Amino acid sequence: MKATLTVSTPGTAPGGGAVNDLRRWLQRHPELRAHIRQEPAPEPAPGTMGAASELLTLVLAPGGVTVALSAAVVAWLQNRRGNQTVTITLPDGAQVTVTTENVRDLNARDSGELAQRLAESLRQGQPPADGA
């Protein structure tokens, strides 16, 4: 299953440097490294300024990679300042979006629960229950 990740930070265009930061973060995880592809953003529509960043594409296999991705995304969010939004678009067009606010203070149990909810949402193609 191929999924696309986009990242946005309030006050900036979607993606920007945050996508590159997330890519580098995910590449630090050996179980994810082989699944990450960075692709150019689609061509902008005529008359628009264009895309702000590239997209991350991952090939998600059932089980371990989805769980590893979810845990890595939650850990990355905890290491960012301010509010963040990560949207994962699945091949069928379903989107799973995690919007965070002050997650730096999450304890290990809460961050683990958030990662589990995200992984389950990816398997089902639905947003996590009780947003982040």
C-alpha positions as CSV (number, residue, x, y, z in Angstrom):
1,M,0.0,0.0,0.0
2,K,1.5,3.4,-1.0
3,A,0.8,6.3,1.3
4,T,1.7,10.0,0.9
5,L,2.6,12.2,3.9
6,T,2.2,16.0,4.0
7,V,3.1,18.3,6.9
8,S,1.9,21.7,7.7
9,T,2.7,24.2,10.4
10,P,0.3,27.1,11.2
11,G,1.5,30.3,9.5
12,T,3.4,28.4,6.8
13,A,2.6,26.8,3.5
14,P,1.9,23.1,3.7
15,G,5.1,21.1,3.8
16,G,8.0,23.5,3.6
17,G,11.0,22.5,5.6
18,A,8.9,20.3,7.9
19,V,8.5,17.6,5.2
20,N,12.3,17.4,4.8
21,D,12.7,17.2,8.6
22,L,10.1,14.4,8.8
23,R,11.9,12.5,6.0
24,R,15.2,12.7,7.8
25,W,13.5,11.6,11.0
26,L,11.9,8.6,9.4
27,Q,15.2,7.6,7.6
28,R,16.8,7.2,11.1
29,H,14.6,4.2,11.6
30,P,16.0,1.1,9.8
31,E,12.6,-0.5,9.4
32,L,11.2,2.5,7.5
33,R,14.3,3.6,5.6
34,A,13.7,1.3,2.6
35,H,10.1,2.3,2.3
36,I,10.5,6.1,2.0
37,R,10.5,7.9,-1.4
38,Q,10.6,11.6,-1.9
39,E,8.8,12.7,-5.0
40,P,8.4,16.1,-6.6
41,A,5.1,17.8,-5.8
42,P,2.5,17.7,-8.6
43,E,2.6,20.4,-11.2
44,P,0.8,23.5,-10.0
45,A,-2.4,24.5,-11.7
46,P,-2.0,27.3,-14.3
47,G,-2.1,30.8,-12.6
48,T,-1.1,29.5,-9.1
49,M,2.2,30.0,-7.4
50,G,2.9,26.3,-7.1
51,A,3.6,23.8,-4.4
52,A,5.6,24.7,-1.3
53,S,7.4,21.4,-1.0
54,E,7.9,17.8,-2.0
55,L,5.9,14.9,-0.9
56,L,7.0,11.8,1.1
57,T,5.7,8.6,-0.3
58,L,5.9,5.4,1.8
59,V,5.1,1.8,0.9
60,L,3.2,0.5,3.9
61,A,3.0,-3.3,4.4
62,P,0.5,-4.7,6.8
63,G,1.8,-4.9,10.4
64,G,5.2,-3.8,11.5
65,V,5.9,-0.9,9.0
66,T,2.5,0.8,9.8
67,V,3.2,0.5,13.5
68,A,6.8,1.8,13.1
69,L,5.6,4.7,11.0
70,S,3.0,5.7,13.5
71,A,5.5,5.5,16.4
72,A,8.1,7.5,14.4
73,V,5.5,10.2,13.4
74,V,4.4,10.6,17.0
75,A,8.0,10.9,18.3
76,W,8.7,13.4,15.5
77,L,5.7,15.5,16.5
78,Q,6.8,15.5,20.2
79,N,10.2,16.9,19.1
80,R,8.7,19.8,17.2
81,R,7.8,23.2,18.5
82,G,4.3,24.6,18.2
83,N,1.3,23.0,16.5
84,Q,1.8,20.6,13.6
85,T,-0.4,18.7,11.2
86,V,0.6,15.5,9.5
87,T,-1.8,14.1,6.8
88,I,-1.3,10.6,5.5
89,T,-3.2,10.0,2.2
90,L,-3.9,6.3,1.4
91,P,-4.1,4.9,-2.1
92,D,-7.9,4.9,-2.0
93,G,-7.9,8.6,-1.2
94,A,-8.7,8.2,2.4
95,Q,-6.8,10.6,4.6
96,V,-5.7,10.2,8.2
97,T,-4.8,13.6,9.8
98,V,-3.1,14.1,13.1
99,T,-3.1,17.7,14.4
100,T,-1.1,18.2,17.5
101,E,-1.1,21.0,20.1
102,N,1.5,20.9,22.9
103,V,2.4,17.2,22.6
104,R,6.0,17.7,23.8
105,D,4.7,17.0,27.4
106,L,3.1,13.7,26.6
107,N,4.3,10.9,28.8
108,A,5.4,7.5,27.4
109,R,2.0,5.9,27.9
110,D,0.1,8.7,26.2
111,S,2.5,8.9,23.3
112,G,2.3,5.1,22.9
113,E,-1.5,5.2,22.9
114,L,-1.5,8.0,20.3
115,A,0.8,5.9,18.1
116,Q,-1.5,2.9,18.5
117,R,-4.5,5.0,17.5
118,L,-2.7,6.3,14.5
119,A,-1.6,2.8,13.4
120,E,-5.1,1.5,13.7
121,S,-6.5,4.5,11.8
122,L,-4.0,3.8,9.0
123,R,-5.2,0.2,8.8
124,Q,-8.8,1.3,8.7
125,G,-8.3,4.5,6.6
126,Q,-10.1,6.6,9.2
127,P,-9.0,9.5,11.4
128,P,-7.9,8.7,14.9
129,A,-10.6,8.7,17.6
130,D,-10.4,11.6,20.0
131,G,-7.9,13.6,17.9
132,A,-4.4,14.2,19.1
